[in-house]
Amino acid sequence: MVGAGVGSGIAMGPALTLRSDSYIPWDIEGAGSNRGLLAIKEALHDVDQDLAKLEPNAEAIEIIEALRLVLRDPELLASIKEFLADGANTQRAVSGAFREAATSLSKLGEYFSDRASDVLELRTKVIDKLAGRKDAVWPDEPFILVTDNLGPIEISKLADSKIVGLVTSSGSPASHTAILARAIGLPTVVSVLGAELIASGDFLILDSSCGQVFVGPDEIELSQYGQAMEVNLLTKSIRTVAAHELPVKLYANLGSSSEALSARDFGAQGVGLFRTELLFLGAKEAPSFQQQVLEYSRLLAEFPDQVVIVRVLDLDTDKPLPFLKLVEKGKYANRGFQALLANPEVLETQLLALAKAQENYPQAQLWVMAPMITSAQQAKTFIEMAHLVGLSTAGVMIEVPEVCEMSVLEDIVSEVDFLSIGTNDLTQYTLDKDRLTSQLAVIDVRKPEVMKLIERVISSANSHGKPVGICGEAAGDPESAQKFIDFGVSSLSVSPALLPGLVEQLT
């Protein structure tokens, strides 16, 4: 699962799920408007006093004070009175008034939208007071909290618990949740699509350096991240020195511009895969040109004079987007580049936004690539579209076995400026595993039938003088990575947190 990482830490442990709909009581009995108003005022006062008793760190003080001002806002109380006068019970009056306040904030733009979630957390706290509900009790053992959202109140209370990581299905890297999690050094991934599928007790690896959450990781992933935690704690110099001793470039896989600082801290020499999906997933309409320019510009600003490879939207059948037309035919229906071809306006806007970001930050070496192309003609089409808008370096991802046939591969290599091999999908399709129900292990990439295709692609690219990189999870596996280096790969792109450990084992 992928979201936006906050900070640079790794967390491993069992999940504890907390759903907002499991603890907001929607059936509180009403009361007369006068008696109900007195109860609400008392609840508002009690929550305010709870906030006053917190001992927040420096980053949280301003946030907590802002929340206390909301509770004392006369306009909020006036709205509550209106709901009561219209016949609402106490719970619905509070819910309606806070919802209206949050909606008003959301309409003011991105920054204020993030503040709206804080208002909704206050709503929950006030309703809990009215219902006489107690705060959540945290386990005595280390846990990773998985929830819809977590506001500054709960974040402050969690500081003394055994929490080791946080996963939310909403929010953004600019939200108060993210700001406070970063301030206390809590590994966090926000806006994780599919987080609701995680159950309490599921063992997780949370990698906030690249925004990934592994549910039920395999032995190799456990080993990789266990070693990464040891290396990251024990050594600093490896991040800035040893990475330059390898015969290949070491790049980072990222899911949002907020992860760029972490990548640089871990010694990444550029970005080998920037997944643009986070801008699109969960949205009712495609992100605007301006929204995309801002995100891509933030990314490029962090990597002057370095390669930044951005993958255009990679649609998947398990990531439905309501504003896209579906492609209902073929083995790879609704996947990769063919899905973008069915929605040319989305692709064109994305390419134009990338070109504008490059114009804003010409120091960065922006490369763009198309996901899962299935023919030489698709590769040619993408390269022409990218070059037409002024993007000088365009390539494609090799992720299906059909394009590894020599006749097709040679035509593709002659068209592109570079290649990137996505080992995850290539392995699943080569081994004919169902990608939605089969568990792919990193060790599967080492199977001869998969390695034969990877070696062929690298050899073809080298014979044409074209850069070729590996950006799948296998790039972080030292044994597989060494094979890729022996084949002649140009770069390896992995989670930033895995870079120190990878360098240590390859040198």
C-alpha positions as CSV (number, residue, x, y, z in Angstrom):
1,M,0.0,0.0,0.0
2,V,1.2,3.5,-0.8
3,G,0.6,6.9,0.6
4,A,2.6,10.0,1.5
5,G,5.4,9.5,3.9
6,V,6.1,11.8,6.8
7,G,9.6,11.8,8.2
8,S,12.2,9.2,7.4
9,G,11.6,6.4,9.9
10,I,10.7,2.7,9.7
11,A,8.3,1.0,12.0
12,M,7.5,-2.7,12.4
13,G,4.8,-4.2,14.5
14,P,1.1,-5.3,14.8
15,A,-1.7,-3.0,13.6
16,L,-4.2,-1.5,15.9
17,T,-7.2,-0.2,13.9
18,L,-9.4,2.6,15.1
19,R,-12.2,3.7,12.9
20,S,-14.0,7.0,13.4
21,D,-17.4,5.4,12.8
22,S,-16.7,2.9,15.6
23,Y,-16.5,5.5,18.3
24,I,-18.7,8.5,17.2
25,P,-22.2,7.7,18.7
26,W,-24.8,8.8,16.2
27,D,-27.8,7.9,18.4
28,I,-27.5,10.1,21.4
29,E,-31.0,11.0,22.7
30,G,-32.0,14.6,22.4
31,A,-33.1,17.0,25.0
32,G,-35.0,20.3,25.1
33,S,-33.1,23.1,23.4
34,N,-32.4,24.9,26.7
35,R,-31.2,21.8,28.6
36,G,-29.4,20.6,25.5
37,L,-27.6,23.9,25.1
38,L,-26.4,23.8,28.7
39,A,-25.0,20.3,28.1
40,I,-23.3,21.4,25.0
41,K,-21.7,24.4,26.6
42,E,-20.5,22.2,29.4
43,A,-19.0,19.7,26.9
44,L,-17.3,22.6,25.0
45,H,-15.8,23.8,28.2
46,D,-14.6,20.3,29.3
47,V,-12.9,19.7,25.9
48,D,-11.3,23.2,26.2
49,Q,-10.0,22.3,29.7
50,D,-8.6,18.9,28.4
51,L,-6.7,20.8,25.8
52,A,-5.3,23.2,28.4
53,K,-4.0,20.3,30.5
54,L,-2.0,18.9,27.6
55,E,1.8,19.5,27.6
56,P,2.4,19.8,23.8
57,N,5.9,20.3,22.3
58,A,6.8,23.6,20.7
59,E,5.3,22.7,17.3
60,A,2.0,21.7,18.9
61,I,1.4,24.7,21.2
62,E,0.2,27.0,18.4
63,I,-2.1,24.3,17.0
64,I,-3.6,23.5,20.4
65,E,-4.3,27.2,21.1
66,A,-6.0,27.5,17.7
67,L,-8.3,24.6,18.5
68,R,-9.2,26.2,21.8
69,L,-10.2,29.4,20.0
70,V,-12.5,27.3,17.8
71,L,-14.2,25.9,20.9
72,R,-14.8,29.5,22.1
73,D,-15.9,30.9,18.8
74,P,-19.3,32.7,19.3
75,E,-20.2,31.9,15.6
76,L,-19.9,28.2,16.4
77,L,-22.2,28.5,19.4
78,A,-24.7,30.6,17.4
79,S,-24.8,27.8,14.8
80,I,-25.4,25.2,17.4
81,K,-28.3,27.3,18.8
82,E,-29.8,27.4,15.3
83,F,-29.7,23.7,14.9
84,L,-31.3,23.2,18.3
85,A,-34.0,25.7,17.5
86,D,-34.8,23.7,14.3
87,G,-35.4,20.6,16.4
88,A,-32.0,18.9,16.3
89,N,-31.0,16.9,19.3
90,T,-27.7,17.8,21.1
91,Q,-25.5,15.4,19.1
92,R,-26.9,16.5,15.7
93,A,-26.7,20.1,16.7
94,V,-23.0,19.8,17.5
95,S,-22.3,17.6,14.5
96,G,-24.0,20.0,12.1
97,A,-22.4,23.1,13.5
98,F,-18.8,21.7,13.4
99,R,-19.5,20.2,10.0
100,E,-20.5,23.6,8.6
101,A,-17.3,25.1,10.1
102,A,-15.2,22.4,8.5
103,T,-16.9,22.8,5.2
104,S,-16.3,26.6,5.2
105,L,-12.6,26.0,5.8
106,S,-12.3,23.4,3.1
107,K,-13.6,25.9,0.5
108,L,-10.8,28.3,1.3
109,G,-8.2,26.0,-0.4
110,E,-5.6,23.3,0.3
111,Y,-4.0,24.7,3.5
112,F,-7.4,25.4,5.2
113,S,-8.7,22.0,4.0
114,D,-6.1,20.4,6.1
115,R,-7.3,22.5,9.1
116,A,-10.9,21.3,8.5
117,S,-10.0,17.8,9.8
118,D,-8.9,19.3,13.1
119,V,-12.3,20.9,13.5
120,L,-13.9,17.5,12.9
121,E,-11.7,16.0,15.6
122,L,-13.0,18.6,18.0
123,R,-16.6,17.6,17.0
124,T,-15.8,14.0,17.9
125,K,-14.4,15.1,21.3
126,V,-17.4,17.2,22.1
127,I,-19.8,14.5,21.2
128,D,-17.9,12.0,23.2
129,K,-18.2,14.3,26.2
130,L,-21.9,14.5,25.7
131,A,-22.2,10.7,25.5
132,G,-19.9,10.2,28.5
133,R,-17.5,8.2,26.4
134,K,-13.9,7.7,27.6
135,D,-10.7,8.2,25.6
136,A,-9.3,5.2,23.8
137,V,-7.0,3.0,25.9
138,W,-3.7,2.2,24.2
139,P,-2.0,-1.2,24.4
140,D,0.9,-1.9,26.7
141,E,2.9,-3.4,23.8
142,P,4.3,-1.6,20.7
143,F,1.7,-1.0,18.0
144,I,1.2,0.8,14.7
145,L,-2.1,2.8,14.8
146,V,-4.2,2.6,11.7
147,T,-7.1,5.1,11.5
148,D,-9.1,7.3,9.2
149,N,-7.4,10.4,10.6
150,L,-5.8,11.5,13.8
151,G,-5.9,15.1,15.0
152,P,-3.5,17.0,17.2
153,I,-5.4,16.2,20.4
154,E,-4.9,12.4,20.0
155,I,-1.4,12.9,18.6
156,S,-0.4,14.8,21.8
157,K,-1.9,12.1,24.0
158,L,-0.1,9.3,22.1
159,A,3.3,10.7,22.9
160,D,3.4,8.6,26.2
161,S,2.0,5.4,24.6
162,K,3.8,2.5,23.0
163,I,2.9,3.6,19.5
164,V,5.8,3.1,17.0
165,G,4.0,4.1,13.7
166,L,0.9,5.7,12.3
167,V,-1.1,5.0,9.1
168,T,-4.1,7.2,8.1
169,S,-6.4,6.8,5.1
170,S,-6.8,10.6,4.8
171,G,-4.8,13.8,5.4
172,S,-1.8,15.2,3.7
173,P,1.9,15.9,4.4
174,A,0.9,19.5,5.3
175,S,-1.8,18.5,7.8
176,H,-1.5,19.1,11.5
177,T,-1.3,15.3,12.0
178,A,1.8,15.2,9.7
179,I,3.4,18.2,11.3
180,L,3.0,16.8,14.9
181,A,4.0,13.3,13.9
182,R,7.2,14.6,12.3
183,A,7.9,16.8,15.4
184,I,7.9,13.8,17.7
185,G,9.7,11.5,15.3
186,L,6.8,9.2,14.7
187,P,7.1,7.2,11.4
188,T,3.9,8.1,9.5
189,V,2.2,7.4,6.2
190,V,-0.9,9.4,5.4
191,S,-3.5,9.2,2.7
192,V,-3.1,5.4,2.3
193,L,-5.7,4.0,-0.2
194,G,-6.9,0.7,1.1
195,A,-5.9,1.3,4.7
196,E,-9.4,0.3,5.7
197,L,-8.5,-3.3,4.7
198,I,-5.9,-3.5,7.4
199,A,-7.2,-5.4,10.5
200,S,-6.0,-5.3,14.1
201,G,-3.2,-7.8,14.6
202,D,-1.9,-7.6,11.0
203,F,1.9,-7.4,11.1
204,L,3.0,-4.2,9.3
205,I,6.2,-2.6,8.0
206,L,5.8,1.1,7.7
207,D,8.4,3.0,5.6
208,S,7.8,6.7,5.9
209,S,10.8,7.5,3.7
210,C,8.9,6.3,0.6
211,G,5.3,6.2,1.7
212,Q,4.9,2.4,1.7
213,V,3.1,0.1,4.0
214,F,3.7,-3.6,3.8
215,V,0.9,-5.9,5.2
216,G,2.2,-9.4,6.1
217,P,5.7,-8.8,4.7
218,D,7.7,-11.8,3.6
219,E,11.0,-13.0,5.1
220,I,13.2,-11.0,2.8
221,E,11.3,-7.8,3.4
222,L,11.5,-8.4,7.1
223,S,15.2,-9.0,6.8
224,Q,15.8,-5.9,4.6
225,Y,13.9,-3.5,6.9
226,G,15.3,-5.1,10.1
227,Q,18.8,-4.5,8.8
228,A,17.9,-1.0,7.6
229,M,16.7,-0.1,11.1
230,E,20.0,-1.3,12.5
231,V,22.2,0.5,9.9
232,N,20.2,3.7,10.1
233,L,20.6,3.8,13.9
234,L,24.3,2.8,13.9
235,T,25.9,4.8,11.1
236,K,25.6,8.2,9.5
237,S,28.7,8.4,7.2
238,I,27.4,5.6,5.0
239,R,24.7,8.0,3.8
240,T,27.0,10.5,2.3
241,V,30.2,8.7,1.4
242,A,29.8,5.0,0.6
243,A,27.0,5.3,-1.8
244,H,29.3,6.9,-4.3
245,E,31.6,3.9,-4.4
246,L,29.2,1.7,-6.4
247,P,29.4,1.4,-10.2
248,V,25.7,2.4,-10.5
249,K,23.6,5.4,-9.5
250,L,21.5,4.9,-6.4
251,Y,18.1,6.6,-6.7
252,A,15.1,6.8,-4.5
253,N,11.5,5.7,-5.0
254,L,9.1,8.4,-3.7
255,G,5.4,8.9,-3.5
256,S,5.2,12.6,-2.7
257,S,7.4,15.7,-2.7
258,S,7.3,15.6,1.1
259,E,9.6,12.6,1.1
260,A,12.3,14.4,-0.9
261,L,14.2,15.6,2.2
262,S,14.3,12.0,3.6
263,A,15.7,10.8,0.3
264,R,18.5,13.3,0.3
265,D,19.3,12.5,4.0
266,F,19.8,8.9,3.1
267,G,22.2,9.7,0.3
268,A,20.0,9.3,-2.8
269,Q,21.7,10.5,-5.9
270,G,18.4,11.4,-7.5
271,V,14.8,10.0,-7.9
272,G,14.4,6.8,-10.0
273,L,10.6,6.5,-9.5
274,F,8.2,9.3,-8.5
275,R,4.7,7.8,-8.3
276,T,2.2,10.5,-9.3
277,E,-0.8,8.5,-8.2
278,L,-1.2,10.2,-4.8
279,L,-2.4,13.3,-6.5
280,F,-5.2,11.4,-8.2
281,L,-6.2,8.5,-5.9
282,G,-9.4,9.1,-3.9
283,A,-10.2,12.3,-5.9
284,K,-13.6,12.9,-7.5
285,E,-12.0,14.8,-10.4
286,A,-8.5,15.0,-11.9
287,P,-6.1,17.4,-10.1
288,S,-5.8,20.7,-11.9
289,F,-2.8,21.9,-13.9
290,Q,-1.9,24.3,-11.1
291,Q,-2.0,21.6,-8.4
292,Q,0.2,19.3,-10.4
293,V,2.7,22.1,-11.3
294,L,3.0,22.9,-7.6
295,E,3.7,19.3,-6.5
296,Y,6.2,18.6,-9.3
297,S,8.0,21.9,-8.7
298,R,8.4,21.1,-5.0
299,L,10.0,17.8,-6.0
300,L,12.4,19.3,-8.6
301,A,13.4,22.1,-6.2
302,E,14.9,19.4,-3.9
303,F,17.2,17.8,-6.5
304,P,19.2,20.5,-8.4
305,D,21.6,18.9,-10.9
306,Q,20.2,15.4,-10.3
307,V,18.0,13.1,-12.3
308,V,14.4,13.0,-11.3
309,I,12.3,10.3,-13.1
310,V,8.6,10.9,-12.9
311,R,6.1,8.2,-13.9
312,V,2.9,9.5,-15.3
313,L,-0.3,8.2,-13.7
314,D,-0.3,4.4,-13.4
315,L,-4.0,3.4,-13.2
316,D,-4.8,0.0,-11.8
317,T,-8.0,-2.0,-11.6
318,D,-7.9,-1.9,-7.8
319,K,-7.5,1.9,-7.8
320,P,-10.7,3.1,-9.5
321,L,-10.9,6.8,-10.4
322,P,-14.4,8.1,-11.1
323,F,-13.2,10.7,-13.7
324,L,-11.5,8.2,-16.0
325,K,-13.0,6.1,-18.8
326,L,-12.2,2.4,-18.5
327,V,-10.6,0.2,-21.1
328,E,-12.6,-3.1,-20.9
329,K,-10.6,-5.3,-23.2
330,G,-7.3,-7.2,-23.3
331,K,-5.1,-8.9,-20.7
332,Y,-4.0,-5.5,-19.3
333,A,-7.3,-3.8,-19.4
334,N,-7.5,-0.6,-17.3
335,R,-3.8,-0.7,-16.6
336,G,-0.8,1.4,-17.5
337,F,-0.4,3.5,-20.6
338,Q,-3.4,2.1,-22.5
339,A,-5.7,3.5,-19.8
340,L,-4.1,6.9,-20.3
341,L,-4.6,6.6,-24.1
342,A,-8.3,6.3,-23.3
343,N,-8.1,9.5,-21.3
344,P,-5.8,11.8,-23.4
345,E,-6.8,15.0,-21.6
346,V,-5.6,13.6,-18.3
347,L,-2.2,12.6,-19.8
348,E,-1.8,15.9,-21.7
349,T,-2.5,18.0,-18.6
350,Q,0.1,15.9,-16.7
351,L,2.8,16.3,-19.3
352,L,2.1,20.0,-19.6
353,A,2.4,20.4,-15.8
354,L,5.6,18.5,-15.8
355,A,7.0,20.7,-18.6
356,K,6.0,23.8,-16.6
357,A,7.7,22.5,-13.5
358,Q,10.9,21.8,-15.5
359,E,10.7,25.4,-16.7
360,N,10.4,26.6,-13.1
361,Y,13.4,24.5,-12.0
362,P,15.7,23.9,-15.0
363,Q,18.6,22.8,-12.8
364,A,17.0,19.4,-12.1
365,Q,17.2,16.8,-14.8
366,L,13.6,15.8,-15.3
367,W,12.9,12.5,-17.1
368,V,9.4,11.3,-17.6
369,M,8.2,7.7,-18.3
370,A,5.1,5.9,-19.2
371,P,3.9,2.8,-17.1
372,M,3.3,-0.6,-18.5
373,I,3.6,-0.1,-22.2
374,T,2.5,-3.2,-24.2
375,S,3.8,-2.4,-27.7
376,A,6.5,-0.5,-29.6
377,Q,3.7,1.8,-31.0
378,Q,2.7,2.8,-27.5
379,A,6.3,3.7,-26.7
380,K,6.6,5.7,-29.8
381,T,3.3,7.6,-29.0
382,F,4.4,8.5,-25.5
383,I,7.8,9.7,-26.6
384,E,6.3,11.9,-29.2
385,M,3.8,13.4,-26.8
386,A,6.4,14.1,-24.2
387,H,8.9,15.7,-26.7
388,L,6.1,17.8,-28.2
389,V,5.4,19.6,-24.9
390,G,9.1,20.3,-24.4
391,L,10.1,17.3,-22.2
392,S,13.5,16.4,-23.6
393,T,14.1,13.0,-21.9
394,A,11.3,10.4,-22.1
395,G,11.2,6.7,-21.5
396,V,9.0,3.8,-20.7
397,M,8.7,1.1,-18.1
398,I,9.2,-2.6,-19.0
399,E,6.7,-4.5,-17.0
400,V,5.1,-7.2,-19.2
401,P,6.9,-10.2,-20.8
402,E,5.5,-9.5,-24.3
403,V,7.7,-6.4,-24.8
404,C,10.8,-8.4,-23.8
405,E,10.6,-10.3,-27.1
406,M,13.7,-9.3,-29.1
407,S,11.8,-8.0,-32.1
408,V,9.5,-5.8,-30.0
409,L,12.3,-4.8,-27.5
410,E,14.6,-3.5,-30.2
411,D,11.9,-1.3,-31.7
412,I,11.1,0.1,-28.3
413,V,14.8,0.8,-27.4
414,S,15.3,2.6,-30.7
415,E,12.4,5.0,-29.8
416,V,13.1,5.9,-26.1
417,D,15.7,7.9,-24.3
418,F,15.9,5.5,-21.4
419,L,14.2,2.4,-19.9
420,S,13.1,1.5,-16.4
421,I,12.3,-2.1,-15.4
422,G,9.5,-2.6,-12.9
423,T,10.3,-5.9,-11.4
424,N,7.1,-6.3,-9.4
425,D,4.7,-6.5,-12.3
426,L,7.2,-8.1,-14.7
427,T,7.7,-10.9,-12.2
428,Q,4.0,-11.4,-11.6
429,Y,3.1,-11.5,-15.3
430,T,6.0,-13.7,-16.2
431,L,5.2,-16.2,-13.5
432,D,1.5,-15.9,-14.4
433,K,0.5,-15.0,-10.8
434,D,-2.8,-13.2,-10.1
435,R,-1.6,-9.8,-9.0
436,L,-4.6,-9.1,-6.8
437,T,-4.8,-12.4,-4.9
438,S,-1.2,-13.8,-5.1
439,Q,1.5,-12.8,-2.7
440,L,4.6,-11.8,-4.6
441,A,7.9,-12.5,-2.7
442,V,11.1,-10.6,-3.5
443,I,12.8,-14.0,-4.0
444,D,10.5,-14.7,-7.0
445,V,12.4,-12.1,-9.0
446,R,15.5,-14.3,-8.8
447,K,13.8,-17.1,-10.7
448,P,15.6,-17.9,-14.0
449,E,12.7,-17.1,-16.3
450,V,12.4,-13.6,-14.8
451,M,16.2,-12.9,-14.6
452,K,16.5,-14.0,-18.3
453,L,14.1,-11.2,-19.4
454,I,15.7,-8.6,-17.2
455,E,19.2,-9.4,-18.5
456,R,17.9,-9.2,-22.1
457,V,16.4,-5.8,-21.5
458,I,19.6,-4.5,-19.9
459,S,21.7,-5.9,-22.7
460,S,19.5,-4.3,-25.4
461,A,19.6,-0.9,-23.7
462,N,23.4,-1.1,-23.3
463,S,23.9,-2.0,-27.0
464,H,22.0,1.1,-28.0
465,G,23.8,3.3,-25.4
466,K,20.5,4.0,-23.5
467,P,20.3,4.2,-19.7
468,V,18.4,1.4,-18.0
469,G,17.4,1.3,-14.4
470,I,15.6,-1.1,-11.9
471,C,12.9,0.5,-9.8
472,G,11.0,-2.5,-8.4
473,E,11.3,-3.7,-4.9
474,A,14.0,-6.2,-5.9
475,A,16.4,-3.4,-6.4
476,G,16.7,-3.1,-2.6
477,D,17.5,-6.8,-2.2
478,P,21.3,-7.1,-2.2
479,E,21.5,-10.5,-3.9
480,S,19.2,-9.4,-6.7
481,A,20.8,-6.0,-6.9
482,Q,24.3,-7.5,-7.4
483,K,22.9,-9.6,-10.3
484,F,21.5,-6.4,-11.9
485,I,24.8,-4.7,-11.5
486,D,26.6,-7.7,-13.1
487,F,24.1,-7.5,-16.0
488,G,25.1,-3.8,-16.6
489,V,22.2,-1.8,-15.2
490,S,22.7,2.0,-15.0
491,S,20.8,2.6,-11.8
492,L,19.0,1.1,-8.9
493,S,16.0,2.9,-7.3
494,V,14.8,1.8,-3.9
495,S,13.2,3.1,-0.7
496,P,15.5,5.8,0.7
497,A,15.6,3.9,4.1
498,L,17.1,0.9,2.4
499,L,20.0,2.8,0.7
500,P,22.4,2.6,3.6
501,G,21.9,-1.1,4.2
502,L,22.2,-1.8,0.4
503,V,25.4,0.1,0.1
504,E,26.9,-1.7,3.2
505,Q,26.2,-5.1,1.7
506,L,27.3,-4.3,-1.9
507,T,30.7,-2.7,-0.9
